[in-house]
Amino acid sequence: MKLTREGIKEREAWEKAGIGLPAYDCGKAAEKTKQEPIWVHFGAGNIFRIFIGGIVDHLLAAGEMEKGLTCAETFDFDVIDKIYRPYDNLVLAVTLKADGSTEKQVIGSLTEALKACPDDAADWARLKAIFASPKLQMISFTITEKGYALRGAGGDYLPWVKTDIEKGPSCPNSAMAVICALLYVRYQAGALPLAVVSMDNCSHNGEKLRNSVVTMAKEWAAKGFLPLGFLAYLEDEKTVSFPWSMIDKITPRPAESVCRELEEAGVEAMQPVITGKNTYIAPFVNAEGPQYLAIEDRFPNGRPPLEKAGVYMTDRDTVEKVERMKVTTCLNPLHTALAVYGCLLGYDLIADEMRSPVLAELVRQIGPVEGMPVVTDPKILSPQDFVDEVIGVRLPNPYIPDTPQRIATDTSQKVGIRYGETIKAYVARYGDARKLTAIPLAIAGWFRYLLGVDDQGNPFPLSPDPMISELTRAMEGITAGKPETYHGQLKPILSNADIFGTDLYAAGVGEKIEAMFLEEISGWGKVEETLKKYLYS
């Protein structure tokens, strides 16, 4: 059984293997999409393929859409060459259920895959032609928050962004320059309307995307590469909108166990690949079943009927409340706590951590106990039901191969929203955040994690983070197991509002975090002992 358009014509074999096939003609959908594309998505990775691709697959099967998705990759072009084109852009979606069963479905909605790069002349010309089409309704993104970054920690433009600014829109390289250049093509085609939709898992994602695109346009305009009229086009939300969204679906890296299951069922060539840019990706995507997507309903050129595939189409205020609920209370803070403590306590799977009474109690206290009193209720989703599903179903799912090491990536970029917002809410409501215990424990655990030594004295590698060098320099001299080596090195970090969104001493929890950290470095086995002390006192 080959995952190609020709291969899935052998329907009986696929169905016998328990693998669902598209309930529409993939070839016809691809042809219609190429003639008049309506949706281009940038970021051709896993969550896009199974979630966004699954939404459009559902709408195609239901007859609610006739056209699929055009996929564009801005960073790792090997993904197009190794995962899309050899499989005719098909993807095998594997849903991992808590009872150990899997649901397998071939998704055929990813009808065209392109490299968003002027070095590939054919693909670049194709993208420019698509952006000049009046029929294009929306472009969307899952390129991670880092994809929107123009400046480094010091405030200067990143080197590759500087190069893009100097060269202008004729030969862009970075993601934001590529998008700005393509939007300029659309402006030149008659200032055509478009929705530019970030679906990345970050706060105020639409605002971040808009700011980066407009900044690039202003720099190019200042150098005379494009007219001021283009800026007016970008800044008119009646013409170019940047809707906010909230997306949620745990999508870990491809699991070897899933690969074996598929190959044992007779599906060929399912082995994951590692690209030249270290993307670990496979012809299949494995993910949990629960998924949520809320989008601000602002589409100046029309849109697909996304609500018919379970997407919440709403206003910006509601999207922000849904996002705050998830990111500050009901999921992301719990994930980050499990990530750092999982590394410290020797865990390789998030699900295994949830079988630890002390770690299960930690996330219960962070979310339902400490976060819930100040949660923002979006009304379209119940915060209590959401967090109950996270703690009772999603995180404990033993068949989700998600690791604390993966979740620990970029923690410095997350603690401000995941913990800082709740801390600020406590200060606003109670005058300070001294009532909090589990959230300070999570922050103390992050600092203990940054020492790179687990609770038994074994070294481990830190996950990638743009502030690793700066943080480890600030903590220089602290030795795990030797509390006497601590001389206040955390104070500048704990008081840094750029990291936490507030000065944690002014909020009343800085000293508490220092005390917890000192207990955690006081000897081997003290991390778990400290957790028990504070969680059960």
BELSULKA-V17230 format. One record per run of one state. SS is the DSSP state (~ for helix, > for strand, _ for the rest). FROM is the first residue (numbers start at 1). TO is the last residue. If there is no record, write none. Layout:
ss: [SS:SS]
from: [FROM:FROM]
to: [TO:TO]
This chain:
ss: [_:~:_:~:_:>:_:~:_:>:_:~:_:>:_:~:_:>:_:>:_:>:_:~:_:>:_:~:_:>:_:>:_:~:_:~:_:~:_:>:_:~:_:~:_:>:_:>:_:~:_:>:_:>:_:>:_:>:_:~:_:>:_:~:_:~:_:~:_:~:_:~:_:~:_:~:_:~:_:~:_:>:_:>:_:~:_:>:_:>:~:_:~:_:~:_:~:_:~:_]
from: [1:7:10:11:17:19:21:26:36:39:43:46:62:69:74:78:88:91:97:102:108:110:116:121:132:138:142:145:149:151:152:157:158:159:168:169:172:175:189:194:199:205:223:228:236:240:242:245:249:256:265:273:275:280:282:284:288:292:297:306:310:312:315:316:331:332:345:350:354:357:375:383:395:404:408:411:414:415:431:438:450:453:454:459:460:468:475:479:480:482:483:486:491:495:497:501:510:521:526:536]
to: [6:9:10:16:18:20:25:35:38:42:45:61:68:73:77:87:90:96:101:107:109:115:120:131:137:141:144:148:150:151:156:157:158:167:168:171:174:188:193:198:204:222:227:235:239:241:244:248:255:264:272:274:279:281:283:287:291:296:305:309:311:314:315:330:331:344:349:353:356:374:382:394:403:407:410:413:414:430:437:449:452:453:458:459:467:474:478:479:481:482:485:490:494:496:500:509:520:525:535:537]
